[in-house]
């Protein structure tokens, strides 16, 4: 009788597990996101549009917040890397003969393209603002949103002040517009960049350097806040982010070589 009891207990437990079915996978917060847990591991692949990333989201029973935090990290970076229109690239695509001075800002074709990029940026920002965000990522979301709004403001200010006129007064007014929002963050760099721009009116020097000094650090900070929230939620990258980015770089170099 005792032997029968020991045989029945594992069978009962196995039967209960079988009846329970596969673990319940949480639902994504945002449209277009997919959660794909790998069976018998603590790893899940999160997919959004053309981006996909493997995270350690834990074993079943799954905790929704872990998947949601991983979702935010992926979706926010997808916006930064792929959906965010590139004003710097638009400047580089302009004819070389225009990029040396004020002629670029006076060129009607360039103005039209810049305004088109502005509209695309506004659309991207509208979509970002509408994202559903898990509570642990609220601070990171606010940081991303604010710095993206800063870049939009920078581009708008350039168009407002420099497309109608390209004289010294217009450059001074641009400096005034930007001062309240940016100068306190790094007074030395702000004054240096604006002084140079007032002298030469060279947008191809001013705008990319301004983005590098005042926008990119804010985006880096936002990503760090998102990764901090991720760690606090008990989530990690399945592969270190730095290793993955290095792999993408090597892949891109290989494709370029081909």
N, C-alpha and C positions, 0 to 999 in steps of 0.2 A: 504493500500500500504506500509506503514511504517513497519508493522508487517512482511509482505512478505520479505522486504529487510533484516531485522535482521535474518530471517530464512535462506535466501539464502547465506549470507556471511559465516557462519560456514560450510555450505554444500560445498561451493566452496573451502574453505581452506582444508577441509577434503579430497575432491576429488583430489586436487593438491598434498597433501601428499601421497595419495594412489598411484597416478600415478608416483610419484618420486621413489617408490619402497624402498627396504631396504637400509640402509646406506652403502656406499662403504667402504670396508675394505682394508686398504693399503696392498701392497704386501711385503712379507719379503725380506730382503736383501740377505740372504744366503739360500742355498739349505738345505732342511730338517727341516726348521723352519715353524711353523704354528702360525697364529694369530687367536684367537677364542674369539671375543667379546661376552659378555653376554648381551642379549637384555634388554633394559630399565635400564641399569646400566652404571656406568663409569668404570667397571672392565672388563679386558680381560685376558684370559689365553694364555701365550706364551709357545709353546712346541718346544723342540729340543731333538731329540733322546729320551732317557729315562727321561729327565728332563722336568718339567713343573712348572710354577710359575704364580700366579695371580698378576697382576699389575693394578693400577688405571691409565688408559691411557686416560680417558676423555670420555664425551658423544659425539655422532655424532653432526656435521660432524667430522669424525676422522682426526687427524693430523698425518701424516705418521711418522714424526720425533719422536713422543712419543712412537710409537710402535717399531721403530728402536732402540731407546735407551734401551727400556726394553729388546729387543732381544739381544743386546750386553751384557747387564748385565747377562742374563741367559746363553748365549753361552759361555762367558768367564769363568764363574764359573763352567760350565759343563766341560770345558777343565781342569780347575784346580783340580776339585774334582774327575772326573771320567776318563778322557782321559790321564792325566799326569802319566806316568809310575813312580813307586815308588822304587827308589834305596834303600831307607832305609829298605823297606820290604824285598828286595832281600838279604840284609845282615842278617836280622833276620831269614830268612829261611835256611841259611847255617848251617851245623852241629855245635853244641855247641863247640866241640873239636877244631874247626878251628877259632872260633870267638875271641879267647883270645889274639891273637898276629899276627905276620906277615904271619903265615901259610895260613890264609884266602886269602890273595892277591896272594899267590903262587899257590893256588889250581886251576887246569886247568878247572874243572867243574864250579867253581865260576866265573872264567874269562870269560868262554863262555856264562854263563847266564848274566853277567854284560854287555857284548857286545851286547847281544840280547836286553836287556833293553835299551841300548843306541840307537839301531836302531829304536826301538819303540818310543823312545823319539824324535828322529829326525823327524820321520813321523808325530807325534803329532804336533811338532813345525812348520813343513812345512804347515800343515793344518791350524794352528792358524795364521800364517803370511798371508795366502791367504784369510782370512776373509774380507768381506766387512763391513766397519765400518762407522757409521754416524758421521758427523763432531763433534758433542758435545763430542764424546767418544774417539777422537784421542789420547788425553793425557793418558787416562786410557789404551788404547790399547798398546801404546808405553811402558807404565810401565809394563804391563803383559809380553809383548814380551821380553823386556830386562831382566827381572828377570828369565824368563824361559830359555833364552839364557845363563844366569849366571849359572843356575843349570846344563845345558847341558855341559858347559865349565868345571865345577867342576868335573863332572863324567868322561869327556874325559881326564882331567888332571890326575885323579887317575889312569885310565887305562894306559895312556902313560908312567907315571913315575913309577908306583908301580907294574905293572904286569911282566915286564922284570926282575926287581931286587927289593928287599925289604930292602936294606941296608940303612944306615944312609944317604949316599950321595943321594940316590933316594928320600928320604923324604925331604932333603934339597932342592932338585930341584923342588919338588912339592910345597914346600912353596914359592919358587921364582916365580913359575908359577902363583900361586894364589894371591900373594902379590899385584901386580899392579891393579888387578880387585877388590879386597875385603878389603885390609888392612885399607885403609883410612876411611872406613865406621865405623869401630870399632876396633881401634888399640889394645886395651887391650884384647878383646876377640880373635882377630885374633892371636896375639902372644901366648896367653894361649893355644889355641887349637893346634897350630902348635908346640909349645914347647912340649906338652904332646905327640903328635904323633911322633915327632922325638925321644922321649925317648922310647916309647913302641911299636910303629908301629901297634897300635890296630885300625884298620879301623872301627870296630863296635862301638868304642867310638867316633872316630874323625868325621866320615862322618855324622851321624845323628845330632850330636851337631852343626856341621858346617851349615847344612841345617836349623836347628832351629834358629841359630843366624843370618844367612846372606841371606837365601832364603825366609823363611816364612814371615819375616817382609816386604819384598818387595812385596810379593803376597798380604798381607794385605793392603799395601798402594795402590796397583793397584785396589783392590776392592773398597777401599774408594773413589778413584778418579772416578770410574765408578758410584758409588752411588751419588757422588756429581753432576756429569753430569746429572744423572737421576732426582735429585731434581730440578736442574736448568731448566730442560726441562718440569717441572710440572708433573713428573711421580713419583709414590710411590708404595711400596709394598701394596697389598690388605691386607696381613697379615704381621706383622712385621717380618723381616728376622730372628731375634733372637728367636722369638716365634716358627717360622717354624722349625728352626734347632733343638730347644729343643724338638719339637714334633717328629722329625725324630729320635732323640736320644732315646726318650722313646719307640718309636716303635721298634727300633733296640734292645733295652734291653729286651723288651717283647718277641721278636722273639727268642732271645738268651736263654731266660728262658724256652721257650717251647722246 
